[in-house]
Amino acid sequence: MDVKGKPERPRLPRWIKVRVGVGSRAEVAETLRDLRLNTVCAGALCPNLGECFCRGTATFLIMGRNCTRNCKFCAIGHDSHPAPPEADEPERLAEAAARLKLRYVVVTSVTRDDLPDGGASCFAAVIRELHRRLPETEVEVLTPDFNGDREALLTVLDAGPTVFNHNIETVERLSSEIRTRATYRRTLAVLEMAAGSGKKIPVKSGLMLGLGETDEEVRQTLRDLRGAGVSIVTIGQYLPPSAAHWPLDRYVTPEAFEEFGSYARELGFSAVASAPLVRSSYHAGELVGELSARRVTP
C-alpha cells in the first residue's frame, strides 16, 4: 500500500519494453494534424504509438474523439451527445493514407449509440473512398457492436473490407463489469453473423489479459471465439491508462502468452498474435499476410 492507503500499481516488468523508433513520426503527426484526423493510437494512449508512427502507420479513429459508452478499461473520452460525424471525413482519411503511402489501413471508431445505424454507414463510406482512391490498399475495420443490428453489420461488410474486426475484450465473467452496454454474448453473436455472412471476409477479435481473469477463462474465451467463426485473434497485456481505470490484476509473462498463442493455433485460428504489447491493430497487415500465406500453402 502507498502512503494514501491505495494499492500500489505493480512494478513494470522487464519484458514490457516500448519501442520508440526513429523515422517518419513527425510526418504522420503532421499529416493527421493537417487533415484534422484522429487516431486510436493517441486517443487510447497506445504504448506502441511511437513505433507505429515511426513506421509510417496509424489506426484511424472516425466519427469523433468521444464515445457514447464509458468502458472502464478505455482512455477514449466519453460524451452522451457527441457532435455529428463530418461528411468529408472519408475523403480526408483517404488523402492521409495516400500521403503516407499506406498499403494496409486500419479504421476504427468511437461507439456512436446516438446514430440510427451506430455509424455503420460512416465505416462503409470510408471503405469505399479508400477503395476508390487507393485500389491496391487493403482496409481492416475494427467496429463497435452496432447493438447487434444485422443490417448495420451488413452495411459495413457490403463495402468490402479486407478484414472485419470486433473485440471481445475480456472473459465472460468480467465483461459486464468493465464494458458499458456491450455484452460478451452480443459480441460473439456479431462475430458469428460476420463469419456466416457469406462475404468470405476474415473475422478477427482480440482480448486483453491482466484484468482479473483466470487462465482457464482465457482458454474458454478462445474456444468461444473459434466457435463463432473467428479466424484471427490477438492477445495482449492490459495496461491501465490511469489510476481511475480498471485496476491491473497481473502482468502475464511472455511464456504464458506463448502458451495461449499455441493453444489458439491448436484450436484452428489461422493467424495469431499473442504477446504483452500486442494490440488489435498492431502489425495488422503482417498478421493478415500470415493468414494469406497459410491459405496458399499446399
C-alpha positions, 0 to 999 in steps of 0.5 A: 500500500502507498502512503494514501492507503491505495494499492500500489500499481505493480512494478513494470516488468522487464519484458514490457519494453516500448519501442520508440523508433526513429523515422517518419513520426513527425510526418504522420503527426503532421499529416493527421494534424493537417487533415484534422484526423484522429487516431486510436493510437493517441486517443487510447494512449497506445504504448506502441504509438511511437513505433507505429508512427515511426513506421509510417502507420496509424489506426484511424479513429472516425466519427469523433474523439468521444464515445457514447459508452464509458468502458472502464478499461478505455482512455477514449473520452466519453460524451452522451451527445457527441457532435455529428460525424463530418461528411468529408471525413472519408475523403480526408482519411483517404488523402492521409493514407495516400500521403503516407503511402499506406498499403494496409489501413486500419479504421476504427471508431468511437461507439456512436449509440446516438446514430440510427445505424451506430455509424455503420454507414460512416465505416462503409463510406470510408471503405469505399473512398479508400477503395476508390482512391487507393485500389491496391490498399487493403482496409481492416475495420475494427467496429463497435457492436452496432447493438447487434443490428444485422443490417448495420453489420451488413452495411459495413461488410457490403463495402468490402473490407479486407478484414472485419474486426470486433473485440471481445475484450475480456472473459465472460465473467468480467465483461459486464463489469468493465464494458458499458452496454456491450455484452460478451454474448452480443459480441460473439453473436456479431462475430458469428453473423460476420463469419456466416455472412457469406462475404468470405471476409476474415473475422478477427477479435482480440482480448486483453489479459491482466484484468482479473481473469483466470487462465482457464477463462482465457482458454474458454474465451478462445474456444468461444471465439473459434466457435463463432467463426473467428479466424484471427485473434490477438492477445495482449497485456492490459495496461491501465491508462490511469489510476481511475481505470480498471485496476491491473490484476497481473502482468502475464509473462511472455511464456504464458502468452506463448502458451495461449498463442499455441493453444489458439493455433491448436484450436484452428485460428489461422493467424495469431498474435499473442504477446504483452504489447500486442494490440488489435491493430498492431502489425495488422497487415503482417498478421493478415499476410500470415493468414494469406500465406497459410491459405496458399500453402499446399 
